Amino acid sequence: MSALDIASFQAVRLVVLDIDGVLSDGTVSIDDEDKHRRVFDIKDGLGVVRLVQSERDVVVISSSASTAGVERLRRLGIDPVHVGVSRKIDVLEAEVAKRGMDWSVVAYMGDDLPDIDCLEKAGVAVAPADAVAAVKKVANYVTTARGGRGAVRELSDLIVDGAWPGE
């Protein structure tokens, strides 16, 4: 995909995020009772809050059925949080249609193969630095930060502040 200018990021009204590999680093620990745990970066959390405060809608679409961390995401202002989704593109299309938005104002951040259809449709397609090669190929922006380690905050700063990393 082609590169975007800063105005394209600032025009975003809907931000859609994956959980594993985007909001978290993709590591899931499982305890003796088969409970899943994810680790989230506080800076990414503040990035989500800033998006919500700037009147952007923030939605999560995850293929994982694990609900670990979902309540935290809701407390940050993410609504809705879709988990256990087999075809992410169907949910994304429904969310965009529900809001009556043009695809040019939709940002999607994903890191792996189940995200490609969504990235190809979104006006702003973003991959974390450690996304798989096929995802980076279709993204029009690859963050300098890794998933679960500041990638969401980097996207948030681009949208809210209109500044490239390091500016």
N, C-alpha and C positions, 0 to 999 in steps of 0.2 A: 504494500500500500504506500501511498505518498505521505510525505511529512506534512504536518499541520503547522499553522501559525498560532500565535498565542490567542488571537481573537476566537479561533475555533474552540479552544478550551474554555474561555470565558463565556461563550454562548451556551455551554452545556447546562441543561435543566434537569436531566435524569442521569444519575450515576449508578451503574449496576456492577456489583462485585461478586466474585467467587469467594468462598471461604478458604479452603485448603490451597496453599501456595500463593494466595493474594493477601487476605486478612491475617492468615497464619502462615507460618513457614512451611506448612505441608506435613509437619511431623505430628502424628497422633500417638499418644501413649495410651496403653490399655492396662488397667489394673487387674488384680486377681478376681474382681467381681465383674469383669468385662465392661467397666465404665471407661468411656473415652475422655481424654483430656487434650485440649488444644492450648497453645500459647499464643497470646496476642500482644502486639507492640502498643504501648501507651501512645506513642506519637501517631500511629495510624488511627487510634481511637479518637484523638483530638482532631485529626484531619476529617474524620467522619462528622464529628460534632460541628466543625466549621462549615462543612458542606450543608448540613441541615440548617444551621443558623443563617446561612446565606440564601435560604429558601430553595435549595436544590432537593429533589427527591432522591433518596438513596435506598436501593433495593439489593437484596442478596439472592442469588440463585446458585444453589450448590447441588451437585449430584450425590454427595454424601448424605446418607440418612441419619448420621450422627447429629444429635441435638446439643452436643457439648459446645458451650459458648454462645448459644443462640440467645439466651436471656440477656447476656451482656450486649450483644449487637442491638437488641431491641432498646435497651436502656440508652444506647448511644443515639437513638433516633432512627435507626434503620427499620423501615416498614414498607412492605412486608419482607419477611425472611422465609424464602422457599428452600426447603431441604428435601433430599430424596428425589430429585428431579431427574428423570431419565432423558428427556429432550429439552435442554435449556432454551433452545430457540423458540419453542412453543410458548414457554412462560414469558420470555422477553417480549415476543410479539404481542402477547396479551397485555403486558404492563404498558407498553408504548401505546397501544390502541386505547386502553382505558383512559390514558391521559390526553389522547388526541395530539400527540407530539409528532413533529417531524424527526426523522432518523438523524438529521444533522445535529440535533441537540442532545443526543444520547451518547454517553460514554460507557464503554464496557471494558472492564479489566479482568483478564483471565490468563491462566498460565499453562493449560494443557489441552490436549486434543478435544475434549468435550466442549471447549469454549470457542472453537474456530468458527462455527456457523454464526454465533453471536457477534464475534469480532468483525466478521465480514459484513454484517448488517449495520452495525453501529457507526455513527458519523465519526466518533473518536474512539479508536481501537487501541487499547493500551495493554502492554505486557510487562510484568516485572522483569528485572534483569536476569533472573534465573529461570525464566519460562523455557519450555522446550523450543527447539529451533523452528518447528512448524508454526508455532504461535507467533514467535518473533517475526517470521516472514510475512504474516498477514497484518500485524500491528502497524499503526502509523506512528506510534511512539513506544519506545522501550525505556522504562525508568532506569535510573542509575542505581536505585536501591532494589534489594531483593524482596520477594514476597514475604510478608510477615515481619519485615525489617525496615519499614519506612516507605515502601512502594505506594501505598494508599495515601500517605501523607504527601508524598511528592506530587501525586495527581491532584490532591486537594489544593495544594499550594498553587499549582498551575491554574486551576479553575477559579479559586477564590481571589488569589493575589495577582494573577496574571504575570507571574515571574518564572523564568526558567530556573532550574536548579543552580545555585551558586550566585544568582544575581542579587 
